[in-house]
């Protein structure tokens, strides 16, 4: 996931720096065929490289506080869940 930078005012006089984040999903692909996959997921690693980045900008902030930092490296544990991913193309009826 990445961003090239965000402008913080209408005049586009200031812009945040771009960034690239690396994330990973922890799970198990339990069934796979040509029509669908069944994936059980248990958690995710976010911002693996612990990048410092601007996640949100306040456009035209009166206090000149335009930038809000993104989350540092973190890990999320989910309840065991499943997703069915189809490989079949969508056809309009």
C-alpha positions, -999 to +999 in steps of 0.1 A: +000+000+000+014+034-007+007+071-014+025+097-035+017+126-011-013+147-001-018+185-006-028+202+026-043+235+014-063+248-016-032+266-030-013+233-031+016+251-015+025+223+009+024+185+004+031+155+026+059+131+016+049+099-001+052+065+016+049+028+010+037+003+037+042-034+038+015-055+054+010-093+057-020-115+064-017-147+085-040-175+074-045-208+058-058-215+024-077-248+031-095-255-002-088-244-037-103-253-070-110-235-103-142-219-090-134-207-054-109-207-025-117-211+012-093-190+033-092-190+072-075-159+085-062-154+120-045-119+120-024-094+102+010-076+105+007-039+096+035-015+087+061-042+090+090-018+083+078+006+110+076+035+085+068+070+098+042+084+075+013+109+073-020+090+074-044+120+074-042+156+065-064+185+078-070+206+048-067+244+054-062+240+092-066+273+110-039+262+135-015+252+107-014+217+120-019+198+088-005+164+094-015+134+115+009+105+119-001+069+109+001+039+131+035+023+139+042-014+134+014-034+149-002-069+149-039-077+149-053-110+161-087-118+146-112-144+155-107-173+132-128-164+101-133-175+066-137-160+032-148-175+000-130-160-030-145-168-064-125-170-096-156-170-117-161-137-136-192-116-127-220-118-153-248-092-154-282-107-155 
